[in-house]
């Protein structure tokens, strides 16, 4: 019995030595930080570099300057319209698969998102499935080039534009 109580005393002494000391109360008042104000509304960009026709940035700004007066939509509205017209699901368009049917629809989504939403290239890349902003630059340039070369793609993109324009006017399709 003596050994048992001695053992308990030794263990209790060891536990006391490993206990954390109490944290003292702060002497100063803890200051709360206000969140930053929301960003100012984004102005539509003007086409600055007119000489560089093949630059992806310039092409993207051309698209934006061309549609400066169009009411902006939400990304989800654009995604819904593109998914419907191209016949792909939301999960397929958000994936990183490289099947041409899915990647072309994803490029069209990025193109339309740049035209119809106020989001920047990195924001569109994040919303479209976690891509890099240069992927959006390439997609905007690629779809702009393909619209002139491929009448079927141009017809599909025009249908998406009509749906988005009707929705922006208050007449959902």
C-alpha positions in Angstrom: 0.0 0.0 0.0 2.9 2.3 0.8 4.5 1.7 -2.6 1.2 2.4 -4.3 0.7 5.8 -2.7 4.4 6.7 -3.2 4.1 5.8 -6.9 1.0 8.1 -7.1 2.9 10.9 -5.5 5.8 10.6 -7.9 3.4 10.5 -10.9 1.5 13.5 -9.6 4.8 15.4 -9.2 5.8 14.6 -12.8 2.4 15.7 -14.1 2.6 19.0 -12.3 6.0 19.7 -13.8 4.7 19.2 -17.3 1.6 21.4 -16.9 1.4 24.6 -18.9 1.6 27.7 -16.9 -1.5 29.8 -16.9 -1.7 32.4 -19.7 -1.8 35.9 -18.2 -4.5 38.3 -19.3 -3.3 40.9 -21.9 -2.4 44.3 -20.5 -3.7 46.2 -23.5 -7.1 46.2 -25.2 -7.3 43.9 -28.2 -8.0 45.9 -31.3 -10.4 44.6 -33.9 -9.6 45.2 -37.6 -12.3 46.3 -40.0 -12.6 44.4 -43.2 -11.4 46.4 -46.3 -14.0 48.3 -48.3 -15.4 46.6 -51.4 -13.4 47.3 -54.6 -14.6 50.1 -56.8 -16.6 49.0 -59.9 -14.4 47.9 -62.7 -14.2 50.2 -65.7 -14.4 48.7 -69.1 -11.0 48.6 -70.8 -10.2 50.4 -74.0 -8.2 48.9 -76.7 -4.8 50.5 -76.2 -2.4 48.5 -78.4 -4.0 48.4 -81.8 -0.8 47.2 -83.6 -0.4 43.8 -81.9 -3.2 41.8 -83.6 -2.1 38.3 -82.3 -1.5 39.2 -78.7 -3.9 37.3 -76.5 -4.2 40.2 -74.0 -5.2 42.6 -76.9 -7.7 40.1 -78.2 -9.3 39.7 -74.8 -9.5 43.5 -74.4 -11.0 43.8 -77.9 -13.7 41.4 -76.8 -14.3 43.5 -73.7 -14.3 46.8 -75.5 -16.7 45.5 -78.2 -19.2 44.5 -75.5 -18.8 47.5 -73.2 -22.4 48.4 -73.3 -23.9 45.0 -72.7 -25.4 44.3 -69.3 -23.2 42.0 -67.2 -24.4 38.6 -66.1 -23.4 36.2 -63.4 -20.9 33.4 -64.0 -23.5 30.8 -63.2 -25.9 32.2 -65.8 -23.2 32.1 -68.4 -22.2 28.5 -67.4 -25.8 27.3 -67.6 -26.3 28.8 -71.1 -23.0 27.4 -72.4 -23.7 23.9 -70.9 -27.1 23.8 -72.4 -26.0 24.9 -75.9 -22.9 22.6 -76.0 -24.7 19.6 -74.4 -22.2 19.1 -71.5 -22.9 18.8 -67.8 -21.7 21.2 -65.2 -19.3 18.6 -63.8 -17.8 18.0 -67.2 -17.2 21.7 -68.0 -15.6 22.1 -64.5 -13.3 19.1 -65.0 -9.8 19.2 -66.4 -10.6 16.6 -69.1 -9.1 17.3 -72.5 -11.8 15.7 -74.7 -12.4 18.2 -77.6 -16.2 18.4 -76.9 -15.6 19.3 -73.3 -12.6 21.5 -73.8 -14.2 23.5 -76.6 -17.3 24.1 -74.3 -14.9 25.2 -71.5 -13.2 27.6 -73.8 -16.6 29.0 -74.9 -17.5 29.4 -71.2 -14.3 31.4 -70.6 -14.9 33.5 -73.7 -18.5 34.3 -72.7 -17.6 34.9 -69.1 -15.1 37.5 -70.2 -17.7 39.1 -72.4 -20.7 39.0 -70.1 -19.3 39.2 -66.6 -17.2 41.8 -64.8 -14.7 39.2 -63.6 -10.9 39.3 -64.3 -8.9 36.6 -66.0 -7.8 35.0 -62.7 -11.3 35.1 -61.3 -12.8 33.4 -64.4 -10.0 30.8 -64.2 -10.9 30.0 -60.6 -14.6 29.9 -61.3 -14.2 27.7 -64.4 -12.5 24.9 -62.4 -9.2 26.2 -60.9 -7.3 26.9 -64.1 -4.5 29.4 -64.7 -5.4 32.9 -66.0 -3.3 32.3 -69.1 -5.7 29.5 -70.0 -8.5 32.1 -70.1 -6.4 34.3 -72.3 -5.8 31.5 -74.7 -9.5 30.5 -74.6 -10.7 34.0 -75.4 -8.2 34.3 -78.3 -8.9 30.8 -79.6 -12.7 31.2 -79.6 -12.4 34.6 -81.2 -10.3 33.1 -84.0 -12.6 30.0 -84.4 -15.7 32.1 -84.6 -14.5 33.6 -87.9 -13.3 30.2 -89.3 -16.1 27.8 -88.1 -19.7 28.7 -88.9 -21.1 26.0 -86.7 -19.3 27.2 -83.7 -20.3 30.8 -84.5 -24.0 29.7 -84.7 -23.7 28.0 -81.3 -22.0 31.0 -79.7 -24.6 33.3 -81.2 -27.3 31.1 -79.6 -25.6 31.4 -76.3 -25.4 35.2 -76.7 -29.1 35.4 -77.5 -29.9 33.4 -74.4 -27.7 35.7 -72.2 -29.1 38.8 -73.9 -32.7 37.7 -73.3 -31.9 36.9 -69.7 -30.2 40.3 -69.2 -33.3 42.0 -70.7 -35.5 40.2 -68.2 -37.0 37.6 -70.6 -35.6 34.3 -69.5 -35.4 31.8 -72.3 
